[in-house]
């Protein structure tokens, strides 16, 4: 299978008009037919485009329905899909090629949207990492201050014990000398 014939989960779900959750539910079932269309060792998972027709009974051009209108050469308007794909079956080989090209353009647009969403997600995660790093620095400063206070407290206790010990020695020597 051609490397370019695989789609991400959200792009695939968009083309077959189902939610990404329903695709993931199918993937989580062990004996589901979708597993034979999954690209081996791909993270995140990618699904071969032949699953569109074989599992959902749709073709790339039939998934592109919409309400755009285009004027034909005779001046009449005819129903068109989202990317200018005719809603009726193509009549010539050239039209079939154009329809296929338009379907690929739609897939590319979906993938570009997916990339943009992933970029936004990465920016959000970068901000979260920066915030967590700042909190970590604050925590380290607080820990350092706490350790310094604990050390000062221990040193103070040692000085108090030494002072007490000296007073006891003086008292013992005083009574010993009497």
C-alpha positions in Angstrom: 0.0 0.0 0.0 1.2 3.5 -0.9 2.5 5.6 2.0 0.4 8.5 0.8 -2.8 6.5 1.0 -3.1 6.7 4.8 -5.1 9.2 6.8 -5.0 10.2 10.5 -8.0 9.3 12.7 -9.6 12.7 12.6 -9.2 13.1 8.8 -10.6 9.6 8.2 -13.5 10.3 10.6 -14.2 13.6 8.8 -14.3 11.9 5.4 -16.7 9.1 6.5 -18.9 11.6 8.5 -18.4 9.9 11.9 -16.9 11.1 15.1 -13.3 10.4 16.0 -14.6 8.7 19.1 -16.5 6.1 17.1 -13.3 5.4 15.1 -11.4 4.9 18.4 -14.2 2.7 19.7 -13.8 0.5 16.6 -10.0 0.4 17.1 -10.4 -0.6 20.7 -12.4 -3.7 19.7 -10.1 -6.6 19.1 -11.9 -8.3 16.3 -13.0 -5.3 14.3 -12.5 -5.2 10.6 -10.9 -1.8 10.8 -7.7 -3.3 12.1 -6.6 -4.7 8.8 -6.5 -1.1 7.4 -4.3 0.3 10.2 -0.7 1.1 9.2 1.7 -1.0 11.1 3.9 0.8 13.6 2.3 4.2 13.1 1.9 6.5 16.0 -0.6 8.1 16.0 -2.6 5.5 14.2 -3.3 5.9 10.4 -6.0 4.2 8.4 -5.7 3.3 4.7 -8.1 5.1 2.4 -9.5 1.9 1.0 -11.4 1.5 4.4 -13.6 4.4 3.3 -15.2 2.3 0.6 -14.8 -1.2 2.1 -16.0 -0.4 5.6 -18.3 2.5 5.1 -19.5 2.0 1.5 -18.4 5.5 0.4 -16.1 6.8 -2.2 -14.0 9.9 -1.8 -16.1 11.8 -4.2 -19.4 10.7 -2.6 -18.3 12.0 0.8 -17.9 15.5 -0.6 -21.5 16.8 -0.7 -22.4 20.4 -0.2 -24.5 23.2 -1.6 -22.1 25.1 -3.8 -23.3 26.0 -7.2 -21.3 26.4 -10.4 -22.3 27.7 -13.8 -21.9 25.3 -16.6 -20.8 26.3 -20.1 -24.5 26.6 -21.1 -25.1 29.2 -18.4 -27.2 26.9 -16.1 -26.2 26.2 -12.6 -25.7 22.6 -11.5 -25.4 21.1 -8.0 -21.8 21.0 -6.8 -20.0 19.4 -3.8 -17.8 21.4 -1.4 -14.8 21.4 -3.6 -16.6 21.7 -6.9 -17.3 18.0 -7.3 -20.4 17.3 -9.2 -23.2 15.6 -7.2 -23.9 13.3 -10.2 -21.6 10.6 -11.6 -18.9 11.9 -13.9 -19.5 11.4 -17.6 -16.0 11.5 -19.0 -12.6 10.2 -18.0 -11.4 13.7 -17.6 -14.2 14.5 -15.2 -13.3 11.4 -13.2 -9.7 12.5 -12.9 -10.8 16.0 -11.9 -13.1 14.5 -9.3 -10.4 12.4 -7.9 -8.0 15.3 -7.8 -10.6 17.4 -6.0 -11.2 14.6 -3.5 -7.4 14.5 -2.8 -7.5 18.3 -2.3 -10.2 17.8 0.3 -8.1 15.2 2.1 -5.1 17.6 1.9 -7.3 20.4 3.4 -8.4 18.1 6.2 -4.8 17.1 6.9 -3.7 20.8 6.9 -6.4 21.6 9.4 -5.3 18.7 11.5 -1.7 20.0 11.4 -2.9 23.5 12.4 -4.8 22.0 15.4 -1.7 20.0 16.4 0.4 23.2 16.2 -2.1 25.0 18.5 -2.1 22.0 20.9 1.8 22.2 21.0 1.7 25.9 21.7 -0.7 25.2 24.6 1.5 22.5 25.9 4.6 24.7 25.6 2.8 27.3 27.7 1.9 24.7 30.3 5.5 23.5 30.4 6.7 27.0 30.9 4.2 27.5 33.8 5.2 24.3 35.4 8.9 25.1 35.1 8.2 28.4 36.8 6.3 26.7 39.6 9.2 24.2 40.0 11.7 27.1 40.3 9.4 28.7 43.0 9.2 25.3 44.8 13.0 24.9 44.7 13.4 28.4 46.2 10.9 27.6 48.9 12.6 24.3 49.7 16.0 26.0 49.8 14.7 28.6 52.2 13.1 25.9 54.4 16.4 24.0 54.5 18.2 27.2 55.5 15.6 27.8 58.3 16.0 24.2 59.5 19.8 24.6 59.5 19.6 27.8 61.4 17.2 26.2 63.9 19.5 23.3 64.5 22.5 25.6 64.9 20.5 27.6 67.4 19.6 24.4 69.3 23.3 23.4 69.4 24.3 26.9 70.7 21.6 26.6 73.4 22.8 23.1 74.4 26.4 24.3 74.5 25.4 27.3 76.6 23.4 25.0 79.0 26.3 22.6 79.2 28.7 25.4 80.1 26.4 26.7 82.8 26.1 23.2 84.3 29.9 22.9 84.3 30.3 26.2 86.0 27.7 25.2 88.6 29.4 21.8 89.1 32.8 23.5 89.4 31.4 26.0 91.8 30.0 23.3 94.1 33.0 21.2 93.7 35.2 24.0 94.9 33.2 24.8 98.0 
